[in-house]
Amino acid sequence: MGVSSAPHVLSISRSSACTSCSGGIGDPTLHGSFQRAVGKYHLWMNNAFSSYGSYVARKPLIPLVFGLVLLGGFCFGLFRYSKETDLEKLWVEHGSRVVEEKAFYDARFGGIPRQEIVAIVSKDNPDAQLDLAHAMDALTYSIGPLFDNLTLDYVPPGSTKSVQLVQSDLCVRPLVPPTLRPGNNPLVDNNWLSWGFQRMSTCALNTTFAASTIKPSFLPVGWGISKFPCTKLTPMDCFREGGSFDYPEALRQLETPMPPLPTGNFTLVDITASFIAQTNICSVALTSELEGLFTLAQVPAEQAAPQIAQIVAGVESQTESFFSWGYRWRRSYKGMSSEEIIDHINTAVKLADEWDTAPSNPQVATCITEGLPCCLTWFGLHTPILASLGSIDYNEGGNVTKIGGIRWGQNNYHEAQPLWVDYIEEVLGVNITRKQRKNLHRKWEGRMVDHLEPLRNRESNLFATTYNDLQLEFLTWRSSQDIISDSAKTPIWQIVLSVILTSLYAYLAFINIKRPVHSHTWVVLTGLSVVTLSILSGFGFTAMIGIKFSPLAGGVVPFLALGLGIDDVFVLVNIMRNYLEDPRLQAMGSGSIIPEREMRLTLALAGPSVILTTFSVLAAFFISSLNPMPISQWFCWQMGITASLHTIGLILIFMPIMAIDARRVKHQGLNQSEQKRLLHDKGWPIAGINDPNLWLVHGYRSKGASETAAGVKDETVAGDDAANFDVNDPSLQENTGSTAISRWVASRYAPLFENNMFKICVVIVSAAFLAVMIYLGFHKVEHGLKLSDVTLAGSYQNTFAKLTEERFPNYDVAIVTREIDYPNRQAEILEIFSELQKKKRWAPVQPRILESSWMGGFYLFSNSTANVSYPVPAQAFNQLLEGWSTSSLGILSLQDMYCEHNETGLPLSCFNVEQNPNLRVAATKSVMFAQNLGANTKPNLDMIRDTRSVVDGLNDKFGENIAYMYGYPFLFFEQYLHSYHDLYLVVGLALVGVFVAITVFQFSLTVSILICVILLVTDLEVYGFVYIIGAKLNALSLVNLGIVIGMSAEFTYLARSFLVVEGTKTERVRKALEWTFEPLLHGFGTQFVATFPLLFVKYHAFRLYYFAMFTVMGIIGFFNGFVLLPALLTWIGPGTLHHIKEASAKAKQRAVQAQTNGSKVEQADSAPSNGTAPHT
């Protein structure tokens, strides 16, 4: 913010205020009542500011103390300081459809799971073909300890005893139902299936090897499963080595090798499943044993019989499931070449594509019995194998020909996921809050980082030597939060550097060695302290009203607020300095040190202009806060509030300090007659007290100035009549600033605008530059903000992002179904799945959406247990769902379901469906592993549009909002669907706000339109530079483009100065440049030096979107304001304001009257006295 600083006067003093604006010489564009209203409004405003100037001149301490108490009080709000590091809360835009969809999803499933990823590529060339077997060994070596060795000793709140947690306590995985858990007494433990299978397998093995001399290994008594493996993705899923880590001992025991048989080598589960399928011997034996148990438990036979039959059938069904689990049948990649591994994967994908799509016919049985290459999960469903491969090349037939990277991916439960909340609180033995659960996750992820960082940095000797040709990169969910948290921390030295540079600039701008009385360095530095206090109070106030601090609050706001705030200080001091140095004004003084006239004139001139720029900046910030992105909204609110408090601090604190400084200058060290003699003879206005910062060199007091104020002749001083002084007297327009810059502008720069050829060249160059920038802005600027754009260069987050953003272009997205009548809406859900599967660009061959969904498992269960095809009859749906949910198929999908009480609507655990007949399914989610996305904006937007068009179209067809698409791309790329709409809205409304402010304070519609055109030109040119500096259109740059409108409005002071000067348009432009060029040059200078330390911040995004963009904005704005705008004003600028013309007319009348009175006095002096002739 800034304002004109030269000694032209825009206010009208009380003694000369126009009481009627009618009948005078007026602006031809103003007529009648509107003309009078504008004149009265202008008088009221000037009188208000000049009155306050008088008040602070006489009583500076009262507003000073009040301002210090007010702003100091706001600083106490810092005790409520809190920062936000949750990416979803910072980067998910308000007001879009994804907000409601996110709320629905979070309320039922907690939120998007916390993703953990480890990638392996070639060290020398990330796109080179890997030695795949070698790379998979490295990946196994890296991630195996996360499951097998890594632990976390966690002390629950309120406890002194730690609980040891492992990876399986936090990862997304099926929870083991009681029927499969270990235990010796099923009547007590309810582990009928695990107990029954142990009995059945023992029976089958004993019978099979009865004649063998080599006895098999049996499952131990009490066998059962405590934990299932985590749901993860690796390329090892295609091979036997997929079970080399994170495969619990109980499941490994199922794959125990048995003694060789004539038909081949088999495992425990193979023999058991085959034996049970061929004979019912073991089923009969189990039935007999169960009858004995129930008899001992005194259960009546008629009640026991159906339960026994159900248990035996359940064990037989579970045996089939056990047979499909595991890795025993898969080929080992050991000894395979990379070409063979690629062929293996291509064959697996092709077989999956050709396989029957019916969920009742899974491929796993054929894969096992025929030994086919298949890429399946541990429980036998197709895995999205291509999502685990990176930097892939394909041939014309669609087969993979090169794999340049592999990765492991896993989801940990969101801290609010209902199923996991119940689980972890059971493990810890206490209830913990969401924040505590989140911290638990972060601690675990911290342990992961501690394990993986040495591998990435080659600090692990074994990894560095064995896998020295490979590079490991990784990312955890906390990684983004760590980035956000770290970016919010601004090193103190950078803030100190900003203050030092700004102080040094201010000191050099206002030091006066030759006339130390008129040096004002101490008051400018005091103003810097006021700005600093305003920033602190702004932080405190925003904290008080509950606005959390984002990374921009700590990383950008202090620098930007300092740059915006200090230039108002420059302008005010510059104006006051000119009045204190004006001999004519000082000659009218009464000899008092109270600077009432100087402060009245300073505030009358600067007050409206400061308020104008304040409103322009506030309009820009608060209108830019219409951007729906929280991180940008909070930044704009913080900047707007800080700017508002800065203005309050300026009025209440700094203006009284200015009055005190003016008293210093006017301090009467000499008697009144001596002052008048020096003033008349030498042009020394007053011999006051030196600038305190120069006392060491010049002492406490000076003898006076050494040169007359520029442009003012000594003889005019004595002739001025203070009583008749009109501050709008056009003769004051002849004064020019006393600094070298002002004199250079007056003598060298301003005269250029008298040359039409120069002005034509300016317009042509500006038009050409604008055309180029428009082209770059709207045709070259990309949309988006990648993780690699905002991460710290060299950090593991940054190198991971650069490595994987385009090489691993897959995300998992969810099809979320709402509270619908599931029994009667099966066909509709299946149609949604089917239509989405047809989107080949996004939907992979494997796994198909239905296969990986809860419905696929449900239909497989229904077919295998009740011989029911899909969709199942509505009347049988709930009964089958009840059995499925406690089966080994159902437990694989329970985390994808949300259940409620059928009558009360309260949430219930789907895991306990058998215990509550009133339970109903209220929401579900099914995964589609979207491919061909990457981190670029366009493919993600194409996917969002395509999949939404399918689901929304079917919702319309069905007449019910059945489902919607959701996931990471929808959360973070939704904003780019309407980037241009947001840009036009923010920039358009900012222009409207500035237009209103200019019209109110400039009183000229022509100037308002012209300035808004210049502001729009500036904004378009800055938009083009977004491409040149390598930035993109996103929430950060979009807000900046809105802020440009307000911050570039500073050159409205040149237009205001143009309006209050008389003469030809060229003459008025020249004088306006003389008055405004220097202070606004200093305004740009302070903005630059204040934000210069942003060049040294760790995060490239801050350097790019704040230092670079605001520097470009300052340069372009300064050019347009002081080169293009003056050229246009000389051609199409409006006339002088009405009240200036009226003041000019009054001044001329006074001059005529003075001349008349002078003639009469001269005639009287020459007339004879007492009849005596006059002397010659």
C-alpha positions, 0 to 999 in steps of 0.5 A: 500500500502506498500513497502520494508523498509530495507536498501537493495538498488534496484536503480543504482546510476548515477555514476554506472549506467549500460550503456549496459546490453549486455554481462553481466551475465543475467537472463537466461529467458531474451535474446537479445534485450528484455534483453537490453530493460528491463535493460534500462527501469529499469535504466530509472525508477530508475534514474527518482526516484533517480533524484527526490530524489535529487531534494526534498533533495535540494529544498523541499519547491517548490514541497511542496508548489505546492502540498499543493496548488493543493490538497488544491484547490481540497478541494474547490470542497466540496462546490459542495457536493451533496448526493444521497438517491434515492434507484433506482438511487443507486441500479439499475444496469447500462447496463441491460435491466431493465435500458431501461425498467425503462426509458420507464416506468418512462417517461410515468408513472413517476416511481414506486408508493410510497408504504406505509404499516402497518402490525399487528402481535402477539406481543409474536409470529409473526407466531401465529394465530391471533384473526383476528377480534381483529387484524382488529380492531387494524389495523383500529384504526391505519390507520383510522386517516391517512385518516380521521384526518391527514393533512399537511399544505403546503406552495407552493413556492412563496406563503405565504398562506398554503394549507391543504392537506390530504391523498387523495391528494397524494394517487393513486386513480381515479380522479373524472370526472367533470360529477360526481362532485357536482354542482347545474347548470349542464349547467355550472358545466358539472356535468350531471351524478351526477345532473341527479342521484340526480334527478333520485334517488329522483324520485325513492324514492318518488315513492317507498315511496309515500304511506309510512308515513315514508319519506326517506332521499334524496340526497341533491340538488347539490350532487356530488362526490369530491373525490374517495377513495384511492386504497388500500389493507386490509383484511377488504375489505372482510367485511363491515368494509372496508368502515369504513374509507377513504370512502367519505361522498358522497359515504356513502350517496348512502348507506343511509338506507331507511325505511323498505319495505315489501321485506326487508331493503334496501339502497338508491342506492339499491332502485334507481337501482331496480326502474330504472331497472323496470320502465322508469318513472324516466327516462322520468321525467329526460328527461322532466327536461333536455328539460326544461333546454336546452330550457332555455339555448336556445339550438335548439331542434334538437341539444338538443335531442341527448345530452339529450338521451346521458345524460339519458343513462349515468345516467342509466348506472352510476346507475348500477355502483353505485349499484356495489360500496360500502360495504353495502352488505358485512358481518360484521366481528364483532362477527365472530371467527377467524375460521369463518373469515378464512372460509369466506376468503377461500370461497371468493377465491374459488368463485373467482376461479370458476367464469367466466373469461369473463370481461363482466360478473363481479362477484360483482352483484351476490355477492350483490344479493345472499349475497356471501362471496366476497373480492372486492374493493370498486368499485367491482373488486376482490382484491388480498386478500391473499397479505394482509395476512401474515404467512399463513398456507395451507392444502393439498387442498390449503385452508388457515388454519392459518393467523399470520399477516394482513396488509394495503398497499397503493400506493401514486403517484410517484412525476413525475406521469403525472396525479398527477402532473396536479392534485396537481398543480391545488390544490396548484394553482402553478407549482412546480418542481419535487424536490418540489413534492418529498419533499411534499411527504416526508413531508406527509410521515413524518407526517405518521411516527409521527402518527404510531411511537407511536403506534409501540412503545406503547406510545399511551395509548389506543393502548397499553391497548386495543391492548397490545397483538399485535405488529404494524410495518410499512414502508413508501417510504421515509423510505429507503431514510432515511436509505440511508441518515442516513447511509451516516452520519458518527459520528465525534467521529468515524473519530476522533477515527480512526485518534487517533488509527492510530496516536497512532500506528504510534507513537509507531512504529517509536518512538526511546527513546534510540536514539531520533534523529532517532525517526521519530514520527513527520514526520509519524504524518505529513504523516497522515495529508497528507493522511487526506488532500488527502482524503478531496481533493478526496472528493472535486475532486469527487464532482467537476466532479459530482460524488454524495456521496453515503452512502459508501462515508461518512460511509466507504471511510474515514476509508478505505482511511486512512488505505490504505494511511498511510502504504506508509508513514510507508514504506518510513520513514522506508527506510529513517530511515535505510539509516540515521542510516547506518554508511557506508552510512554516512561515505561517506557524505560530512558533509552537512545536505542536505540528497541528497544521502539518499533521492536518495536511498530511492526514488529509492528503494521505488518509483517503489514499491509505484507506483506498489502498487498504480497501483495495487490498482487503477486497483482494484478499477477502474476495480471493478467500472465495476460492474454496480451498481451505489452505488458500481461504485461511491464508487470505483471511489471515492476510486480510485480518493482518492488513486490517489491524495494520491499518488500525495500528497505523492510525492509532499508533504510528500517526501519533508517533509521527506527530511526536517526530514532527515535534522533534523537528519543530522543537524551538531551540532558538528564540522566535526572532532568530528563527524568522531571520534564518527562515527569511535569510537562509531558508532554514525552516526551524532548528530542531532536534536531530534524528536520534539515530544520528546523535552519535555523529551530529549531536543532539541539536542542529543549527538548521538546514542548509538549503531552501526548499526546492521551488519556493522563493524566499520572497513568497514566504513573507507575502503569504497570509496564513489566515487566507491560506487555502491548501488547494491553492494551485500555486502549491502545485509548483513545489517539487520533492527535494530528493534526487529521485524526485528531481530526476523524475521531474527533469528526465523521466516525466518529460518523456510523456510530452513525446507522442512517439514515445507514448505510441511505442509504450502502447505498442510494446504493452499490447504485444506483451499482453498478447503474448502473455494471454497466449501463454496463460490460457494455452500453456499454463498447466493445472495442478500441483504435484507432490514433487512440487511442494516437497523439500528437494532431496527429501525422501518424499521428494525423490519418491514423488519424482520417481513414481508420479508418472512411472506408477500411474495407478490409484485405487478408487471406490464405488460407494453405495448409499443407504438403499434397499440392497436386497432389491437393488442388486441388479442396479449395483451390478449394472454400475459395476458392469458399465464401469468395467467397460471403461477400459482406459481406467478399469484394469483386466484384473481384478474385475470390479465385481470380483474384488467387491463384497458382492463378488464374495457374497455371490460366491458364498451363496452359490457354494453353500446354497447353490443360489445364482446371482443376483440372489432372491431378495427374500433370501438376501438377508439370511444368506448375508448373515451366514456369509458375514461370518464365513471366511469369504465374508470376513474378507470384505467386512471392512468394506461395509457399514451396518446399522440397527434396522430400527434405531439407525445407530451404527452396529458392527457388521462383524457381529451380524449373527448376534443381531437380527435387526442389523442391516447394511447401510453403506458399502464400498467396492474398489476399482484400481484405476489405471493410466492416471499418474500425477498429471491433472488431465488424465485424472480429470478425464477419469473423474468425468468418465466414471461420474458420467457412468454412475450419475447417468445410471443413478438418473436412470434408476431414479435413486442416488444409489452410488458415487465415485470416491477416492484420492483423485476425486478429493484432490483433483476435483478443484481443477474441474472448475479452475477457470470458473474460480479464477474468473470469479475471484479476479472478477469480484476483486476488480468489482471491489477495487472499482467500487473503492476507487470510485468512492475515493477518486470521484471519477468514473473514467479513472475507475474504469481506466485503472480497472482495465490496467489492473486486468492487463496486469493480472493477465500478464502475471498469468502469462508469467506463471508459465514462464516461471514454471508454476501452474494454475492451482489454489496457490496461484489462483489466489495470487492472481486475485491478490494481484488486483488489490496489490497493484492498485497502488498506482491509483495514487498517480491517477488521484494526483492527476485528478487534483492538478490543473493544466493540460493533460501532459502537464498534469501527468508530469506533476503526478509522476513527480509526486508519486514515483518515488514513494511507490518506488520505495513501496515496491522496494520494501515489498521486494526486500521484505519477501526476499528471504522467501528465496531461501526457504526450503520449499520450492513451492513457496519460492515459486508461488510467493517470491517469484510471483509477487516479484513479477507482479511488482515489476509488471504492476510498476511498469503498467502504473508508471509507464502505460497508465501515464501514457493513456492519461495524456490522451484519455484522462478526465478533467481536474476534480470539481473542488480543485477547480473551485479552489483555483477560482478562489485563489485567482479571486484572492490574487485579484483582490490582493492586487487591487488592495495593493494598488489602493495602498500604493495610491494612498501612499503617493497622495499629498498629506496636509496639502503637501505635494508628494515626494518624487 
